[in-house]
Amino acid sequence: MSDIKNSDAPINTITIDKNKIDEPTGNIYEAISIISKRATQINGDIKKELLEKLDEFATYNDSLEEIFENKEQIEVSKFYEKLPKPHALAVQEWLEEKVYYRNTADEALEE
């Protein structure tokens, strides 16, 4: 997860050359599909880590009317809100050739 926090992925929307995206696969749709699946994985990892950190600071009360906003929880949430979005992280990993993928259809043809 530390890779994600130190990523060069942009926080704002940027334009990326389509040819750089589809270069590894030769097919833009296949590349987008791979990036999408990686973004889903990243999102799950971030969500899991965030919930674990928030749970460390959780205060449980018997009364439903009492809701305490824990300062530490707010700070943790703000930190995660400032991270690049999962799709931006996935695109950055793709462009840096850090995403492993394989085409199972090609493997089936070889057999």
N, C-alpha and C positions, 0 to 999 in steps of 0.2 A: 504494500500500500504506500510505502514511502516514495516509490516512483511517481505515483499520482500527485503527491503533494509537491514534488520538485519538477513537475513536467513543464515543458515550454509551450504547452497547449495554450492557445489564445482564450481570453475570457470573453472577448467580444467576437461578433461574427466577422469572418474574413472571407475573401474570395480565394479559392484554391484552383490551380490549373487542373482541369479534368484529366489531362494526359498523365499527370503525376498520380492521380487516384487509380486509374485503370491500368497503369503500366505493369504492375506485377502479375495481373491476371489476364490482361488483354480484353477484359469485358467489364464495363462500368457497372452493370447490374450485379455481377458476381462480387466485385469489390465492395459495393455499397452493402450487399448482404452480409459479407464478412465483417465489415466495420460495424454494422448494426448489431450483430451478435456480440461483438466485443464490447460495444457500448452498454448492452444489457448486462454483461458480466461485470463491468466496472460499476455500473449503477448499483447492482446487488452488493458488491463489496463495500462501496461507500455507505450504503444504507445500513449494512450489518455493523460496520465499524462505528457509525454515528450512534446507532441505538445502544451499542455496548457502552460507549462513552457517556451517553446521557443517563443510562441506567446506573452508572457509578455515583451520580449526584442525585438520584431520585430520592424524594422523601415521600413516604407513604402515610396517608392519614385515613382514619376510619370515616371521617366526615366528607361527604361528597361536596359540601358547600365550600370547604376550605381548599383553595388552590394556591399553592405557593410557587412563585416563579423564582427558581433558583438562579442566582447570578452566574454560577459556573455553567449551568445548562445553556443559558443564553449566549455566553461567550463561545462555547463549543459549537452551537448552532450557527453563530455568525461566521466562525472560521470555515465551516463546511459550505456555507452559502457563497463564500468568496472563491472557492475552488472552481476551476474550469468545469464546465458541464461534461457529463460522461461521453456525449457524442464528440465533443472537441478533443477529449483525451484519446478516444478511440481513433479518430482521424490522425492525430499527431503520432500515435504509436504505429499506425499503418504507414505513414510517410517515412518514419524512421526505421521501417522494416522490423518492428518488434512484435508483430502479430504472426503467430504460426497458423498456417491453414493448409488444407489439402483438399483436393477435388476427388471425392469418393467415386464419382462417375468415371473418371479417368482410370482409377484403380480397378474398377469392375471390367473395363474394356481390356485391360492388360491381362487379366486372368483367363 
